[in-house]
Amino acid sequence: MCQMNVVLSHDGEQEKIMENVTHLEVTNEGVVVSTFFEEPKLVKSAWVKSIDFLGGTVTLDNTDAGHD
């Protein structure tokens, strides 16, 4: 099974949000990520920037630049 990690990209840096994510949901407030053993976490005003399926990484962004 492939492990999926979620990172938040900002100012050219990547902040790890959660490892081994089992669920990701885009809501009006942002992106909610969760695992089997952790409480769900809301990343406010975030959107999915990219998904690297081979690398197992979802990159989120919460800046206005480049997002309509």
C-alpha positions as a Markdown table, in Angstrom:
| # | Residue | x | y | z |
|---|---|---|---|---|
| 1 | Met | 0.0 | 0.0 | 0.0 |
| 2 | Cys | 1.3 | 3.5 | -0.9 |
| 3 | Gln | 1.6 | 6.0 | 2.0 |
| 4 | Met | 0.4 | 9.5 | 1.3 |
| 5 | Asn | 1.8 | 12.5 | 3.0 |
| 6 | Val | 0.4 | 16.1 | 2.9 |
| 7 | Val | 2.6 | 19.1 | 2.9 |
| 8 | Leu | 1.7 | 22.9 | 2.8 |
| 9 | Ser | 3.8 | 24.9 | 0.4 |
| 10 | His | 4.5 | 28.6 | 1.4 |
| 11 | Asp | 7.3 | 31.0 | 0.7 |
| 12 | Gly | 9.3 | 28.3 | -1.2 |
| 13 | Glu | 9.2 | 26.0 | 1.8 |
| 14 | Gln | 7.2 | 22.9 | 2.5 |
| 15 | Glu | 5.7 | 22.3 | 5.9 |
| 16 | Lys | 4.6 | 18.7 | 6.7 |
| 17 | Ile | 1.0 | 18.7 | 7.7 |
| 18 | Met | 0.3 | 14.9 | 8.2 |
| 19 | Glu | 1.9 | 11.6 | 7.3 |
| 20 | Asn | 0.1 | 8.4 | 6.3 |
| 21 | Val | -3.1 | 10.2 | 5.3 |
| 22 | Thr | -6.1 | 8.0 | 4.8 |
| 23 | His | -8.7 | 10.7 | 3.8 |
| 24 | Leu | -8.6 | 14.1 | 2.2 |
| 25 | Glu | -11.6 | 16.3 | 1.7 |
| 26 | Val | -11.8 | 19.8 | 0.1 |
| 27 | Thr | -14.4 | 22.0 | 1.9 |
| 28 | Asn | -15.5 | 25.6 | 1.7 |
| 29 | Glu | -13.2 | 26.3 | 4.6 |
| 30 | Gly | -10.1 | 24.6 | 3.3 |
| 31 | Val | -8.8 | 21.0 | 3.1 |
| 32 | Val | -9.4 | 18.4 | 5.9 |
| 33 | Val | -6.9 | 15.6 | 6.2 |
| 34 | Ser | -7.1 | 12.6 | 8.5 |
| 35 | Thr | -5.4 | 9.3 | 9.4 |
| 36 | Phe | -6.6 | 6.2 | 11.3 |
| 37 | Phe | -5.1 | 7.3 | 14.6 |
| 38 | Glu | -5.1 | 11.2 | 14.6 |
| 39 | Glu | -7.9 | 13.7 | 14.8 |
| 40 | Pro | -8.8 | 15.3 | 11.4 |
| 41 | Lys | -6.9 | 18.5 | 10.7 |
| 42 | Leu | -8.3 | 21.5 | 8.8 |
| 43 | Val | -5.8 | 23.5 | 6.7 |
| 44 | Lys | -7.7 | 26.8 | 6.3 |
| 45 | Ser | -8.1 | 28.4 | 2.9 |
| 46 | Ala | -6.0 | 25.7 | 1.4 |
| 47 | Trp | -6.4 | 24.1 | -2.1 |
| 48 | Val | -4.7 | 21.1 | -3.7 |
| 49 | Lys | -1.7 | 22.4 | -5.7 |
| 50 | Ser | -0.4 | 19.0 | -6.9 |
| 51 | Ile | -0.4 | 15.3 | -6.2 |
| 52 | Asp | 2.6 | 13.1 | -6.7 |
| 53 | Phe | 1.2 | 9.6 | -6.8 |
| 54 | Leu | 4.6 | 7.9 | -7.2 |
| 55 | Gly | 6.2 | 10.0 | -4.4 |
| 56 | Gly | 3.2 | 9.8 | -2.2 |
| 57 | Thr | 2.8 | 13.5 | -1.6 |
| 58 | Val | -0.1 | 15.9 | -1.8 |
| 59 | Thr | 1.0 | 19.5 | -1.9 |
| 60 | Leu | -1.4 | 22.1 | -0.6 |
| 61 | Asp | -1.2 | 25.9 | -1.0 |
| 62 | Asn | -3.1 | 28.6 | 0.8 |
| 63 | Thr | -1.9 | 31.7 | -1.0 |
| 64 | Asp | -4.0 | 33.6 | -3.5 |
| 65 | Ala | -1.3 | 33.7 | -6.2 |
| 66 | Gly | -2.0 | 31.3 | -9.0 |
| 67 | His | -5.4 | 30.2 | -7.7 |
| 68 | Asp | -8.7 | 31.3 | -9.1 |
